[in-house]
């Protein structure tokens, strides 16, 4: 029972980080109706800036710089690349984001090389033990930070002019534009917010118990893709639920992997995608996604 409790708590904490990444997918999709496959490179960019600067300016300033840097990269991609293709088919735009991801990830992995970069977090390898259950301080910090950021985002999405503009653009972009909503500004803000969220997620994906930021860190972002899909790409609630489902599923499958050998090795990495497929077979739009209606 103790093992199950530890795995569940770790799954919830890492799931909250996946929810941050999934929220980035949803924000961009709601603003532009484009699936952003360059999200992994935004995560890697934010983590790289934090890792490079923390020795010189301290952890907290480096983290702010990483968040700002990833937001700037996201905004730059939207302004310099995506805006040039506005009006194109959404499938074409998704392919463009794949190209952007390849370019950014290649440059960042070249800079990182074979090194494993520490981000200088203040928690180290400290753990908290209660009732026989051991949880790393980094996991607790991840849950608290993700909870605060998600709450702030949801409040801004609900009550600020930017949030109202984004909801209007997601509902009907043409009508929103006729009513004075500046779609370019909404899209730019969405990419910047997604980049900032990805930078925070990069921190908690690379601290203890993981060794640090490395070339393969960007692949962790793709674990959040099933969270966004199974929750519904146009649903912020779906991103949160999907993140927790993926985190808990991955944690339990990895923890009990020795009892699941009949399913093959590495079932922990595969489990989130199996859950995604199972959900999509029942609800093709995701758990909270908007169903498209068609007249026949």
Residue, then its C-alpha position, 0 to 999 in steps of 0.5 A: x500500500x505504501x508503494x501505491x501511495x508513493x507512486x500515486x503522489x509522484x504520478x499526481x505531481x508529474x501529471x501537474x507538470x504534464x498539464x502545464x505542457x498540455x495547456x500550452x498545446x491547448x492555448x495555441x490550438x484555441x487561438x489558431x486551431x493549429x497543433x503546435x509540434x514545436x512545443x518540445x523545442x520551446x521547453x528545451x529552450x527555456x530549460x537551456x537558458x535557465x541552466x546556462x545562467x543560474x551560476x551567474x545570476x542565481x536560480x530564481x533570476x535564471x528561471x525568470x530569464x528562462x521563462x522570458x526566453x522561451x516566451x520570446x522564442x514562442x512569440x518569435x516563431x509566431x511573428x516570423x514564421x506562422x504569421x506568414x502562413x496565415x490563412x493556409x490549411x491547418x494541416x500545412x501549418x502543423x507541418x510548418x511547426x514540425x519544421x520549426x521544431x527540427x530547426x530549433x531542437x537541432x541547434x539546442x542539442x548542438x549547444x548542449x552536446x553530450x553534457x547533462x546541465x544542472x538547473x541549480x534548483x534549491x531543492x536538491x535531492x531532499x525528500x519528505x517522509x510521512x506515514x512511511x511514504x517518501x516524496x521528493x521536495x521537487x515533486x511537491x514544488x512541482x505540484x504547488x507551482x503547477x497549481x498556482x500557474x494553472x490557477x493564474x492562467x484560468x483566472x486570466x483566461x476568464x476575466x482579462x481582456x486577453x482571455x475574452x479575446x482568445x475565447x472569442x477567437x476560438x468561438x469564431x475567428x471571423x466574427x471576432x475580427x469583425x468585432x475588433x479583436x486583433x487576431x495577430x495579437x491573440x496568436x502572439x500572446x498564445x505562443x508566448x504564454x505556451x513558451x513560458x509554461x513550457x519553461x517552467x515544465x522544463x525545470x521540473x522535468x529535469x530536477x531530482x530524481x532526473x540527472x538534469x537537462x540533456x539532449x533528450x529532454x525535449x522528448x518528455x514534452x511529447x508525453x504531454x501530447x497524449x494528455x492534450x489529445x485525450x482531454x480535448x485539444x480545445x479544452x483547458x479543463x481537458x488539459x488538466x485532467x489529461x495531464x493527471x491521467x497521463x502522469x498517474x498512468x505512467x507512474x503506476x505502469x512504471x512502478x509495477x512494471x515487474x508485474x506487467x512483464x507479459x505486456x513487454x518491457x518499457x510499458x511505462x513509456x507506452x501506457x499514456x499512448x495506450x490510454x489515449x487510444x482507448x479514450x479516442x476510440x470512445x470519444x474521438x474529440x477527447x474527454x472534454x473536446x467539442x464535438x463537431x456536428x455535420x449535416x448529412 
